[in-house]
Amino acid sequence: METHEAGDRVAAVVSGQVDLDTEQTLHGALRDALRRSVSGVDLDLGAVDFCDCSGLNVLLCVRRRALEDGKVLALGATAPAVRRLLALTETGSLFGPAEAAARSAPRGRRDADDGV
């Protein structure tokens, strides 16, 4: 995963496979990107050639943490494998564009780093 600052957000680009073997690495990298951001992370999954339920679980966990912190995890480009998984699980709407998601995010930050 590659990241760079993009204003008050962090842009992250993931490539390759997102599965049981890579979930911990992705989870840690996304949590770090979320910590470094002011308002959230814009995630590009356009170069992901495989994503299973482990990858979806990471996205959902990091999304929950982002919302708890008053931030947003937003998906930009998504590869066909990711779109299919999001469609099958009916979770795609949880990761809308950054502008739309920011309007629905609760305000407030958590002080403790306990969990997701």
C-alpha positions, 0 to 999 in steps of 0.5 A: 500500500502506498500513501500520501497526504492529500490536504486534510486526508490521506490518499492510499493506493492498494494493489495485489491480493487482499486476503487472509495472508495480507489482512493484518498488513493492510489493517495496520497500514490503514489504521496508520493512514487514518491516524495521520489524517485530519478527516479520513482516508481516500482508498483506491482499490483499482489495482486489487486483483483479489479480495476475499471476506478477510479484506472486507472485514478490514475495510469494515473495521477501519470504517467503523474506527474512522466514524468513531473518530469523526473521520471517513473511509471513502473508496475511490477506484475499485477493481472488479473483484472488489466491486463484486464482493461489495455487491454480493455483501451489499456493503458498497453504499457504506463506502461512498465518495469522500464528500458524501460520507463526510456529511454523514460522519459523526463528530468527535474523536476517541482519546484511547486507541483501544480496538479497531 
